[in-house]
């Protein structure tokens, strides 16, 4: 290896590893840290913490765990995501996207099962980030993301009907249909005080968000409801009455979940779902932040940080965590300057948890149900859902399949089916874009195509006697292989020579190459000369690696191919 090659390789390795350096490190190294930035970050962190406290408790309760576990997740995971992540303004913690899967795991395997599944998901994320899978997440189709996000929103809302209406129920089923049936059976236990309280909190939050958007609407709504319950001794269920007076202040100790090979295999599907959700949600949040600030995040560094956070949080009683889009946007609007704002947010949540614990126990569950109703509505992205629903037929199929499977069956199955369906539809569309046209017919079809000079069409029309030309358009991949074989087979009985033009072929995979090889073998058995021309560098490299070009003529320009074909036919 030459000195220049070694230097280039060393520089590339240096650039590669810099992609995994946390933003908190590079910001300090490149920009320094002043008192002005410290003050701005502290104020932004305080603002986000005020928003995060009611959200973390509400998400934890909806997920089937205690409010303290939601708060401790915001503290530990929030700190680590900001400290180690590749996004400058990311705020991490429990999010609504996890409610469905976390509740399902807790309901089936208990918290110990959730802790192990979350840690496995964290390990998967770390490995995925190091392998740079973070760059691939952006290829997940929008109908899949929108479908399962809207499905999660529906499940979150329906799971809050018990507390919104103050229904008396010993247990809420995990399955959607059974849950709705159970609510209907319990309809006679409606608590009008709880319903009025939830409606009042909803109205307060919506009005403040519309007319006073800078005010902490969630905190004001929850605090106002808590004050009303305390002042008038309203007969509604509170955090303290359901979970105990210490529910928000109990700090769990370090504890490793029990694990075995059998248990890991049992929880692996849930771990994969958690890892997928954490990766997608965090990178979507980072992309939103980039759009608001003009900055760029490091996707693989961010995925690694999400993994570390999800490994660490369950060790202290936390639950699954990821980047939170709404809290990240709040952080930016509050004037955050560096990732330290997210770390300040985690510290302030811990302060609120320890200092306001006795007050938190009096928070009515109806008010937190109202908060999650807002979260569910924002997650539903109803405008995007409607746009896709009335768009292309293939996108509509993927959207509805993912949505219905998320709501009625299982989130893991929904994601798997949605991605596979999207891939099949994409392959069908790509195969439709692949065309094989004979020379003379192409002239008649493309008379109004001004992208090519007139001389090119005349050259097609003046093919030598005994020479046929085919122009290939679109990718030659497995989805188009059968069409390619059918079109080329239609050329038999053959002429003396074939010219195949590749100027509109961007790529070729093994299946497309196999179709060409079958065509070449048939031509060889009939003594037909085949000439390839206008090969793109990538396509030529693929054909060379598979030894397709070893025994045929390759021309650069189309005119060269015509001359070679004329020579071959005259010689025969």
C-alpha positions as CSV (number, residue, x, y, z in Angstrom):
1,X,0.0,0.0,0.0
2,X,1.4,3.4,-1.0
3,X,2.0,6.2,1.5
4,X,-0.8,8.3,-0.1
5,X,-3.2,5.3,0.2
6,X,-2.3,4.7,3.8
7,X,-2.8,8.4,4.6
8,X,-6.2,8.5,2.8
9,X,-7.3,5.3,4.7
10,X,-6.1,6.8,8.0
11,X,-8.0,10.1,7.3
12,X,-11.1,8.1,6.5
13,X,-10.9,6.1,9.7
14,X,-10.5,9.4,11.6
15,X,-13.6,10.8,9.9
16,X,-15.5,7.6,10.6
17,X,-14.8,7.7,14.4
18,X,-15.6,11.3,14.6
19,X,-19.2,10.4,13.6
20,X,-19.5,8.6,17.0
21,X,-18.2,11.5,19.1
22,X,-21.1,12.9,21.2
23,X,-22.3,16.4,20.4
24,X,-21.7,17.5,24.0
25,X,-18.0,16.8,23.4
26,X,-17.6,18.5,20.0
27,X,-19.6,21.5,21.0
28,X,-17.3,22.2,24.0
29,X,-14.1,21.4,21.9
30,X,-15.1,23.6,19.0
31,X,-17.1,26.4,20.5
32,X,-16.2,26.5,24.2
33,X,-18.8,27.1,26.9
34,X,-19.6,30.5,28.3
35,X,-21.7,31.8,31.2
36,X,-24.3,33.0,28.7
37,X,-24.7,29.5,27.2
38,X,-24.9,28.0,30.6
39,X,-27.7,30.4,31.7
40,X,-29.6,29.8,28.4
41,X,-29.2,26.0,28.7
42,X,-30.3,26.0,32.4
43,X,-33.5,28.0,31.6
44,X,-34.3,25.8,28.6
45,X,-33.7,22.7,30.8
46,X,-36.1,24.1,33.5
47,X,-38.8,24.8,30.9
48,X,-38.6,21.3,29.4
49,X,-38.6,19.7,32.9
50,X,-41.8,21.5,33.7
51,X,-43.3,19.9,30.6
52,X,-41.7,16.5,31.1
53,X,-42.9,15.9,34.7
54,X,-46.6,15.5,34.0
55,X,-45.9,13.7,30.7
56,X,-43.5,11.2,32.3
57,X,-46.0,10.3,35.0
58,X,-48.9,10.0,32.6
59,X,-46.9,7.8,30.2
60,X,-45.7,5.6,33.0
61,X,-49.2,5.1,34.4
62,X,-50.6,4.3,30.9
63,X,-47.7,1.9,30.4
64,X,-48.7,-0.1,33.5
65,X,-45.9,1.1,35.9
66,X,-45.7,3.7,38.7
67,X,-45.2,7.4,38.1
68,X,-41.8,7.2,39.8
69,X,-40.6,4.8,37.1
70,X,-41.6,7.3,34.4
71,X,-39.8,10.1,36.3
72,X,-36.6,8.1,36.9
73,X,-36.6,7.2,33.2
74,X,-36.7,10.9,32.3
75,X,-33.8,11.5,34.7
76,X,-31.4,8.7,33.7
77,X,-32.2,8.2,30.1
78,X,-32.7,11.9,29.5
79,X,-29.3,12.7,30.9
80,X,-27.5,9.9,29.0
81,X,-29.2,10.7,25.7
82,X,-28.2,14.3,25.9
83,X,-24.7,13.6,27.1
84,X,-23.8,10.8,24.6
85,X,-26.1,11.6,21.7
86,X,-25.4,12.9,18.2
87,X,-28.2,15.5,18.2
88,X,-27.5,18.9,19.7
89,X,-31.0,19.6,21.2
90,X,-32.4,16.1,21.7
91,X,-34.5,15.6,24.9
92,X,-34.9,11.9,25.8
93,X,-37.3,10.1,28.1
94,X,-40.4,8.0,28.1
95,X,-42.7,8.7,25.1
96,X,-46.2,7.8,24.0
97,X,-44.9,5.6,21.2
98,X,-43.8,3.0,23.8
99,X,-47.0,2.8,25.8
100,X,-48.5,0.0,23.8
101,X,-45.5,-2.3,23.8
102,X,-44.5,-1.5,27.4
103,X,-48.0,-2.2,28.7
104,X,-48.1,-5.4,26.8
105,X,-44.8,-6.7,28.1
106,X,-45.6,-5.6,31.7
107,X,-49.0,-7.2,31.5
108,X,-47.6,-10.5,30.2
109,X,-44.1,-10.8,31.8
110,X,-44.2,-8.2,34.6
111,X,-41.7,-5.4,35.1
112,X,-38.8,-7.8,35.3
113,X,-39.6,-8.9,31.8
114,X,-39.8,-5.3,30.6
115,X,-36.5,-4.5,32.2
116,X,-34.8,-7.4,30.3
117,X,-36.5,-6.6,27.0
118,X,-35.5,-2.9,27.3
119,X,-31.9,-3.8,28.0
120,X,-31.9,-6.2,25.1
121,X,-33.3,-3.4,22.9
122,X,-30.5,-1.1,24.2
123,X,-27.9,-3.7,23.2
124,X,-29.4,-4.1,19.8
125,X,-29.3,-0.3,19.3
126,X,-25.7,0.0,20.4
127,X,-24.7,-2.8,17.9
128,X,-26.9,-1.2,15.2
129,X,-25.4,2.2,15.7
130,X,-21.8,0.8,15.5
131,X,-22.7,-1.0,12.3
132,X,-24.2,2.2,11.0
133,X,-27.7,0.9,10.7
134,X,-28.9,4.4,11.7
135,X,-28.3,5.5,8.1
136,X,-30.9,2.9,7.0
137,X,-33.7,3.9,9.2
138,X,-34.5,6.8,6.9
139,X,-35.5,4.3,4.3
140,X,-38.5,3.1,6.3
141,X,-41.6,4.1,4.2
142,X,-43.7,6.9,5.4
143,X,-47.0,4.9,5.2
144,X,-45.5,2.4,7.7
145,X,-44.5,5.0,10.2
146,X,-47.7,7.0,9.8
147,X,-49.8,3.8,10.1
148,X,-48.3,2.5,13.3
149,X,-48.0,5.9,14.8
150,X,-51.7,6.5,14.2
151,X,-52.5,3.1,15.5
152,X,-50.6,3.7,18.7
153,X,-52.5,7.0,19.1
154,X,-55.8,5.2,18.9
155,X,-54.6,2.6,21.5
156,X,-53.3,5.4,23.8
157,X,-56.6,7.2,23.7
158,X,-58.8,4.2,24.3
159,X,-56.5,3.1,27.2
160,X,-57.3,6.5,28.9
161,X,-61.1,6.0,28.8
162,X,-61.1,4.4,32.2
163,X,-59.6,7.5,33.9
164,X,-61.3,10.1,31.6
165,X,-64.7,8.8,32.7
166,X,-63.6,7.6,36.2
167,X,-64.8,4.1,35.5
168,X,-64.6,1.6,38.4
169,X,-62.6,-1.4,37.0
170,X,-60.3,-3.9,38.7
171,X,-58.3,-4.5,35.5
172,X,-58.1,-3.2,31.9
173,X,-57.5,-5.9,29.3
174,X,-54.6,-5.4,27.0
175,X,-56.3,-6.4,23.7
176,X,-58.2,-3.6,21.9
177,X,-61.6,-5.4,21.4
178,X,-61.7,-6.8,24.9
179,X,-60.7,-3.4,26.3
180,X,-63.6,-1.6,24.6
181,X,-66.0,-4.4,25.7
182,X,-64.8,-4.0,29.3
183,X,-65.4,-0.3,29.2
184,X,-68.9,-0.8,27.9
185,X,-69.7,-3.2,30.7
186,X,-68.4,-0.7,33.3
187,X,-70.3,2.3,31.8
188,X,-72.7,2.4,34.7
189,X,-69.8,3.4,37.1
190,X,-69.2,6.7,35.3
191,X,-67.8,9.3,37.7
192,X,-69.1,12.7,36.6
193,X,-66.6,14.6,38.8
194,X,-63.7,12.8,37.1
195,X,-65.2,13.4,33.6
196,X,-65.8,17.1,34.3
197,X,-62.2,17.5,35.7
198,X,-60.7,15.8,32.6
199,X,-62.8,18.0,30.3
200,X,-61.7,21.1,32.2
201,X,-58.0,20.1,31.9
202,X,-58.4,19.4,28.2
203,X,-60.1,22.8,27.6
204,X,-57.4,24.6,29.7
205,X,-54.5,22.9,27.8
206,X,-56.0,23.6,24.3
207,X,-56.9,27.2,25.1
208,X,-53.4,27.9,26.6
209,X,-51.7,26.3,23.6
210,X,-53.7,28.4,21.2
211,X,-53.6,31.8,22.9
212,X,-50.6,31.6,25.3
213,X,-48.3,29.1,23.6
214,X,-45.3,30.0,25.8
215,X,-47.0,29.1,29.0
216,X,-46.6,25.5,30.4
217,X,-50.1,24.4,29.5
218,X,-49.7,20.8,30.7
219,X,-48.4,21.8,34.1
220,X,-51.0,24.5,34.5
221,X,-53.8,22.1,33.6
222,X,-52.6,19.3,35.9
223,X,-51.8,21.7,38.8
224,X,-55.2,23.4,38.5
225,X,-57.0,20.1,38.6
226,X,-54.9,19.0,41.7
227,X,-55.8,22.3,43.5
228,X,-59.5,21.7,42.8
229,X,-59.4,18.2,44.1
230,X,-57.7,19.3,47.2
231,X,-59.8,22.4,47.8
232,X,-63.2,20.7,47.2
233,X,-62.3,17.2,48.2
234,X,-63.6,15.8,44.9
235,X,-64.3,12.1,44.9
236,X,-61.8,11.2,42.1
237,X,-58.9,8.8,42.0
238,X,-55.4,10.2,42.5
239,X,-51.9,9.0,42.1
240,X,-51.7,8.5,45.8
241,X,-54.9,6.5,46.1
242,X,-54.0,4.1,43.3
243,X,-50.2,3.7,43.8
244,X,-49.6,4.9,47.3
245,X,-48.3,8.1,48.8
246,X,-44.7,7.3,47.9
247,X,-45.5,6.5,44.3
248,X,-43.7,9.6,42.9
249,X,-40.8,9.8,45.3
250,X,-39.6,6.2,45.8
251,X,-36.1,6.0,44.3
252,X,-35.5,2.4,43.2
253,X,-32.1,0.8,43.9
254,X,-29.7,-0.8,41.4
255,X,-31.0,-4.2,40.3
256,X,-30.2,-6.6,37.5
257,X,-33.2,-8.4,36.0
258,X,-33.2,-12.2,36.0
259,X,-32.2,-13.6,32.6
260,X,-31.7,-16.9,30.9
261,X,-31.4,-18.1,27.3
262,X,-35.0,-19.2,27.3
263,X,-36.2,-15.8,28.7
264,X,-34.1,-13.9,26.2
265,X,-35.7,-15.9,23.3
266,X,-39.1,-15.2,24.8
267,X,-38.6,-11.5,25.0
268,X,-36.6,-10.9,21.8
269,X,-39.6,-10.0,19.6
270,X,-40.6,-7.3,22.1
271,X,-36.9,-6.1,22.4
272,X,-36.7,-5.8,18.6
273,X,-39.9,-3.7,18.6
274,X,-38.6,-1.4,21.4
275,X,-35.3,-1.0,19.5
276,X,-37.1,-0.2,16.3
277,X,-39.4,2.3,17.9
278,X,-36.5,3.9,19.8
279,X,-34.4,4.2,16.7
280,X,-37.1,5.6,14.5
281,X,-38.6,8.0,17.1
282,X,-35.2,9.4,18.1
283,X,-34.0,10.0,14.5
284,X,-37.3,11.6,13.6
285,X,-37.0,13.9,16.6
286,X,-33.4,14.7,15.5
287,X,-34.6,15.5,12.0
288,X,-37.3,17.8,13.3
289,X,-34.7,19.6,15.4
290,X,-32.4,19.9,12.3
291,X,-35.2,21.4,10.4
292,X,-35.9,24.0,13.1
293,X,-32.3,25.0,13.6
294,X,-30.4,24.3,10.4
295,X,-28.0,21.9,12.2
296,X,-27.2,18.3,11.3
297,X,-27.3,15.3,13.7
298,X,-25.1,12.2,13.7
299,X,-27.5,9.4,13.3
300,X,-25.4,6.5,14.3
301,X,-24.0,8.3,17.4
302,X,-27.6,9.1,18.3
303,X,-28.6,5.4,18.0
304,X,-25.7,4.3,20.2
305,X,-26.7,6.8,22.8
306,X,-30.3,5.6,22.7
307,X,-28.9,2.1,23.3
308,X,-26.8,3.1,26.3
309,X,-29.8,4.9,27.8
310,X,-32.1,1.9,27.4
311,X,-29.5,-0.4,29.0
312,X,-29.0,2.0,32.0
313,X,-32.5,3.1,32.8
314,X,-34.0,-0.4,33.7
315,X,-31.1,-1.0,36.1
316,X,-32.7,1.7,38.3
317,X,-36.3,0.9,37.7
318,X,-36.8,2.9,34.5
319,X,-38.7,2.0,31.4
320,X,-38.0,2.3,27.6
321,X,-36.9,5.7,26.4
322,X,-36.2,7.6,23.2
323,X,-36.0,11.1,21.8
324,X,-39.2,13.0,22.4
325,X,-40.2,15.3,19.5
326,X,-42.4,17.7,21.5
327,X,-40.0,18.1,24.3
328,X,-37.1,18.6,21.9
329,X,-39.0,21.3,20.1
330,X,-39.8,22.9,23.4
331,X,-36.1,22.8,24.2
332,X,-35.2,24.7,21.0
333,X,-38.0,27.3,21.5
334,X,-36.8,27.9,25.0
335,X,-33.5,29.0,23.8
336,X,-31.2,25.9,24.3
337,X,-27.7,26.4,23.0
338,X,-26.0,23.0,23.6
339,X,-26.7,19.4,24.7
340,X,-26.2,20.5,28.3
341,X,-29.8,21.8,28.2
342,X,-31.0,18.2,28.1
343,X,-28.8,17.3,31.0
344,X,-30.1,20.2,33.0
345,X,-33.6,19.0,32.2
346,X,-32.8,15.6,33.8
347,X,-31.4,17.3,36.9
348,X,-34.5,19.5,37.3
349,X,-36.8,16.5,36.9
350,X,-34.9,14.8,39.7
351,X,-35.3,18.0,41.9
352,X,-39.0,18.1,41.2
353,X,-39.3,14.4,42.0
354,X,-37.6,14.7,45.3
355,X,-39.0,18.1,46.3
356,X,-42.6,17.9,45.1
357,X,-43.3,14.2,45.9
358,X,-46.0,14.8,48.5
359,X,-47.9,17.1,46.2
360,X,-47.5,14.8,43.2
361,X,-49.5,12.1,45.2
362,X,-52.6,14.4,45.1
363,X,-52.6,14.7,41.2
364,X,-55.9,13.3,39.9
365,X,-55.6,10.5,37.3
366,X,-58.3,12.2,35.2
367,X,-56.0,15.2,34.6
368,X,-53.2,12.9,33.4
369,X,-55.6,11.1,31.1
370,X,-56.4,14.5,29.6
371,X,-52.7,15.1,29.0
372,X,-52.4,11.7,27.2
373,X,-55.5,12.5,25.1
374,X,-53.6,15.5,23.8
375,X,-50.5,13.4,23.3
376,X,-52.6,10.8,21.3
377,X,-54.1,13.5,19.1
378,X,-50.7,15.0,18.3
379,X,-49.3,11.5,17.6
380,X,-52.2,10.6,15.2
381,X,-50.9,13.1,12.5
382,X,-54.4,13.1,11.1
383,X,-53.5,15.4,8.2
384,X,-50.7,13.2,7.0
385,X,-52.9,10.1,7.5
386,X,-55.6,11.7,5.4
387,X,-53.1,12.7,2.7
388,X,-51.8,9.2,2.4
389,X,-55.3,7.7,2.6
390,X,-56.4,9.5,-0.6
391,X,-53.0,9.2,-2.3
392,X,-51.5,6.3,-4.3
393,X,-53.3,2.9,-4.0
394,X,-50.2,1.1,-2.9
395,X,-49.5,3.6,-0.1
396,X,-53.1,3.3,1.0
397,X,-52.8,-0.5,1.3
398,X,-49.6,-0.2,3.4
399,X,-51.1,2.5,5.6
400,X,-54.3,0.7,6.4
401,X,-52.7,-2.6,6.9
402,X,-50.2,-1.2,9.4
403,X,-52.8,0.8,11.2
404,X,-55.3,-2.0,11.6
405,X,-52.7,-4.6,12.6
406,X,-51.3,-2.1,15.2
407,X,-54.7,-1.6,16.7
408,X,-56.2,-5.0,16.4
409,X,-53.4,-7.5,16.4
410,X,-49.8,-6.6,17.5
411,X,-47.3,-3.8,16.9
412,X,-44.5,-6.1,16.0
413,X,-46.6,-7.9,13.4
414,X,-47.9,-4.5,12.1
415,X,-44.3,-3.3,11.5
416,X,-43.2,-6.5,9.8
417,X,-46.2,-6.7,7.5
418,X,-46.1,-3.0,6.7
419,X,-42.4,-3.1,5.7
420,X,-42.8,-6.2,3.7
421,X,-45.9,-4.9,1.9
422,X,-44.1,-1.6,1.2
423,X,-41.1,-3.5,-0.2
424,X,-43.3,-5.6,-2.5
425,X,-45.2,-2.6,-3.8
426,X,-42.0,-0.7,-4.3
427,X,-40.5,-3.7,-6.3
428,X,-43.7,-3.8,-8.4
429,X,-43.4,-0.1,-9.2
430,X,-39.7,-0.4,-10.1
431,X,-40.4,-3.4,-12.3
432,X,-43.1,-1.4,-14.1
433,X,-40.5,1.3,-14.7
434,X,-38.2,-1.2,-16.4
435,X,-38.8,-1.3,-20.2
436,X,-37.2,-3.1,-23.1
437,X,-37.9,-1.4,-26.5
438,X,-36.9,-2.4,-30.0
439,X,-35.2,0.2,-32.1
440,X,-37.7,1.0,-34.8
441,X,-40.7,0.9,-32.4
442,X,-38.8,3.3,-30.1
443,X,-38.4,5.8,-32.9
444,X,-42.2,5.9,-33.5
445,X,-42.9,6.2,-29.8
446,X,-40.4,8.9,-28.9
447,X,-40.7,11.3,-31.8
448,X,-41.6,14.1,-29.4
449,X,-38.7,13.3,-26.9
450,X,-36.4,16.3,-27.2
451,X,-33.9,15.0,-24.7
452,X,-32.1,13.1,-27.4
453,X,-30.7,14.6,-30.7
454,X,-32.5,13.9,-33.9
455,X,-29.4,12.1,-35.3
456,X,-29.8,9.4,-32.7
457,X,-33.2,8.4,-34.0
458,X,-31.9,8.5,-37.6
459,X,-29.1,6.2,-36.5
460,X,-31.6,3.7,-35.1
461,X,-33.6,3.7,-38.3
462,X,-30.4,3.0,-40.3
463,X,-29.4,-0.2,-38.6
464,X,-27.5,-2.5,-40.8
465,X,-29.3,-5.4,-42.4
466,X,-29.5,-8.4,-40.0
467,X,-28.9,-6.2,-36.9
468,X,-31.5,-5.7,-34.2
469,X,-31.3,-3.1,-31.4
470,X,-32.9,-3.2,-27.9
471,X,-32.8,-0.3,-25.5
472,X,-33.2,-1.1,-21.8
473,X,-34.6,1.4,-19.5
474,X,-34.8,1.3,-15.7
475,X,-33.1,-1.0,-13.1
476,X,-32.4,-4.6,-14.0
477,X,-33.3,-6.2,-10.7
478,X,-35.1,-9.3,-9.6
479,X,-38.5,-7.6,-9.8
480,X,-38.0,-6.9,-13.5
481,X,-36.1,-10.1,-14.4
482,X,-39.2,-12.0,-15.7
483,X,-40.2,-9.0,-17.9
484,X,-36.7,-8.8,-19.3
485,X,-36.6,-12.5,-20.2
486,X,-40.1,-12.3,-21.9
487,X,-39.1,-9.2,-23.9
488,X,-35.8,-10.6,-25.1
489,X,-37.3,-14.1,-25.9
490,X,-39.8,-12.3,-28.1
491,X,-36.9,-11.4,-30.4
492,X,-36.5,-15.0,-31.6
493,X,-36.1,-16.2,-34.3
494,X,-33.0,-14.0,-34.0
495,X,-31.1,-11.7,-36.4
496,X,-27.4,-12.0,-37.1
497,X,-26.5,-9.5,-34.4
498,X,-28.0,-7.8,-31.3
499,X,-27.1,-4.4,-29.9
500,X,-28.2,-3.8,-26.3
501,X,-28.2,-0.2,-25.2
502,X,-27.8,0.4,-21.4
503,X,-27.6,4.1,-21.2
504,X,-30.8,4.3,-19.2
505,X,-30.0,1.4,-16.8
506,X,-28.8,2.7,-13.4
507,X,-28.2,-0.7,-11.7
508,X,-28.2,-4.4,-12.2
509,X,-28.5,-7.1,-9.6
510,X,-27.9,-10.9,-9.7
511,X,-31.4,-11.7,-11.0
512,X,-31.3,-9.1,-13.7
513,X,-27.8,-10.4,-14.7
514,X,-29.1,-13.9,-14.7
515,X,-31.8,-12.9,-17.2
516,X,-29.1,-11.4,-19.5
517,X,-27.0,-14.6,-19.2
518,X,-30.0,-16.7,-20.3
519,X,-30.4,-14.4,-23.3
520,X,-26.7,-14.5,-24.1
521,X,-26.7,-18.4,-23.9
522,X,-29.6,-18.6,-26.3
523,X,-27.9,-16.2,-28.7
524,X,-24.7,-18.2,-28.5
525,X,-26.5,-21.4,-29.4
526,X,-27.9,-19.7,-32.5
527,X,-24.5,-18.1,-33.4
528,X,-25.8,-14.5,-32.8
529,X,-23.3,-11.8,-32.1
530,X,-24.3,-9.6,-29.1
531,X,-22.9,-6.2,-28.4
532,X,-23.4,-4.2,-25.3
533,X,-23.0,-0.4,-25.4
534,X,-23.4,2.7,-23.2
535,X,-22.9,0.9,-19.9
536,X,-22.9,3.0,-16.8
537,X,-19.8,2.5,-14.6
538,X,-21.7,0.8,-11.8
539,X,-23.6,-1.6,-14.2
540,X,-20.4,-2.4,-16.1
541,X,-18.7,-3.2,-12.8
542,X,-21.5,-5.5,-11.7
543,X,-21.5,-7.3,-15.1
544,X,-17.7,-7.7,-15.0
545,X,-17.7,-9.2,-11.5
546,X,-20.2,-11.8,-12.6
547,X,-18.2,-12.5,-15.8
548,X,-20.9,-11.5,-18.2
549,X,-18.6,-9.4,-20.3
550,X,-15.9,-12.0,-20.7
551,X,-17.1,-13.4,-24.1
552,X,-19.0,-10.6,-25.8
553,X,-18.2,-7.2,-27.4
554,X,-18.6,-4.0,-25.4
555,X,-18.7,-0.6,-27.1
556,X,-18.7,2.8,-25.6
557,X,-20.9,4.9,-27.9
558,X,-24.0,3.7,-29.8
559,X,-22.3,4.5,-33.2
560,X,-19.4,2.2,-32.2
561,X,-21.8,-0.6,-31.5
562,X,-23.4,-0.1,-35.0
563,X,-20.0,-0.2,-36.7
564,X,-19.1,-3.4,-34.7
565,X,-22.4,-5.0,-35.6
566,X,-22.0,-4.1,-39.3
567,X,-18.5,-5.7,-39.3
568,X,-19.7,-8.8,-37.6
569,X,-22.7,-9.3,-40.0
570,X,-20.6,-8.7,-43.1
571,X,-18.0,-11.2,-41.9
572,X,-20.6,-13.8,-41.5
